[in-house]
Amino acid sequence: MGFARIARPLLATAVVAATVTTLAPAASASTERCIYSDDSRMKKTFPTPGTDTSFAINLCVIKRSDGKHYAYADVHWNNGGDSDTDDKRKFDRFNVTVRLERNDVVKTFRLCDIRHAVNTQKSGIELCVTSVDASTANGGWTADGWAQYDLDRDGQGVKAWEWYGSPSV
């Protein structure tokens, strides 16, 4: 008698679980395509005051499981600074721009000011992520971007470091 009371609810639970599992659609994974920082084109060392500051960039485009897309830059640096005060910092400007493109047409972009972080941290990582584009069109989606920088007290003004685009998804 005790076994029947326990077994029936367990059996019913097992049948319901099996039915739900069988009827549930399979989850699809997102797809990511990147140009990584191990590619020499995605690395740069700047002649900053004190020790030179080195950067390495991962630039990626993501197709989410719902078919929508976004892009991001993963910015790593070494030999950053310990002050954001003029004449003691590494950069007067360091802005990162990431673009989500489809067939070389910009769909969305994001500008991230990472100057303070680079000037005040010896090493670090900053992530700059675009918004998600609502289109679910297939093919031709890439990430692109660049950095605008101005070395402290070099007198040369703002310069650009353009990155190579990611493979397409």
N, C-alpha and C positions, 0 to 999 in steps of 0.2 A: 504494500500500500504506500509506504513512504517513497519507494523507488519510482512508482508511477507518477506521483505528484511532482517529483523532481524531474524525471525524464521527459514528460510531456512538454513542460515549458522550455526545457533546454532544446528539445527537438524542434519545437515551433520557432525558437530563436534562430536555430541553425538554418532552417528552411527559409525564413525571412531574410537572413543575412546572405544566403546563397542567391536568392532571387534578386536582392538589391545589387549584389555584386555583378550578377549576370546582366542586369538591365542597365547598369551605369555605363555611360560612354567612357572610352579610354581617354585619359588625359594626354594631351599632346604637349610636347616640350617646346620651349622657346629655342631659337637659333641665334647664335652669336658669331659674327665675323670681325676679326681684328687685325690690325697691323701692330705688332708688339715691339716693346722697347729693346728687344735683342736685335732688331733691325737698325743698323748704324744710322739710317736716315731719321730715326726717331730719338736720337740722342744729341745733346749739345752741351758744351762746357763754355761758360761765360767768364771773361776776364774781370771778375768783380774785385772790389777792394778786399785786401787780405787774401784768403785762399779762394781760388776760382770755384764757382758754383756750377755743379753738373746736374743736368735734367735728363730724364728718360720718360717717354710717353707711350702709353698703350691707348690706341684709338679704336673704338669698337662701335658697331651697329648691331642692334638687337631686334629680331622679329619675335614678338611675344606669342604665346600660345593662342591668343585671340586674333592674331594676324596684324596687330598694330605695331608700330616701330618707334624706336628712339635711339639716340646715340650718346656716347660718353667718352671723355678723356680721363684717364687715370694718370695723374702727373706726380712723378717721384723726383725728389731732389736730395742732393748731398752737399755739404759745406755751405749751408745757408748761413744766416747771420744770427746775431744775438741782440740786435737793436733795430728799431724802426725810426730812429732819430736821424735827421739829415746829417750827412758827413760821417755817419757811423753805420749806415745801412748798405745793403748790396744793390738794391734796385729802387729807383724812383717810381717805376711802374712794372707790373708783371700781370697782364691780363690774358686769360685763356679764352678762346672762342671755339665752341664746338658746333658743328652744323650737321643736321640730318638732311640728306639730299636724296632725291629720287631722279635718276637719269640726269645728274648734274644740275638739277633745279632745287634750290634751297626750300625745304618744307618748314623747318623750324630751326632755331639756334639758341644758344645760351652763352652769355659772357660771364666769366667768373674772375673776380679780382683776387689773386692769391699773393699779392705783394707783401702784405703784413705777415702772413704765415711764413713765406720764404725768408723774409728779413729777420724773423724772431725765432726760427727753429733751425737747428743745425741740419736736420734731415726730416723729411716728412712726405706725406702723400695727400693730395687733394683730388677730389672727384668732381668733375664738372659734367652735368647731365642735362640733356635737352628735355623739353616736354615731350609727351607721347603724341605722335601724329595720328589722327583718327582714321586715316585711310587704311584699308586692308588690301590695297592693290599689291599684286605679286611682282617681285623682281625689280632690280635696279636700285635698291636702297643701299646707301653708303654713309659712312661718317667721314667728315673732313674737318679741318681746323687749323689753328695757328695760335701763336703767342705774340703779343705786343709787349715789348720790354724797353726799359730805359735804364741803363746802368747809372748808378749814383755817381755824380760829379765827373762824368767822362766828357760832357759838353757836346755829345753827338745826337742828343734827342731820342725820339722814339724810333725803334726798329721793329721789323717783323721777322718771326721764324715760322715759315709755313711748313706744315706737315704733309706727308703723303696720305692720301685717302685710304680708307679700309677696303678690303675686298667687299663685294656686294652680296646681299642676301635677298 
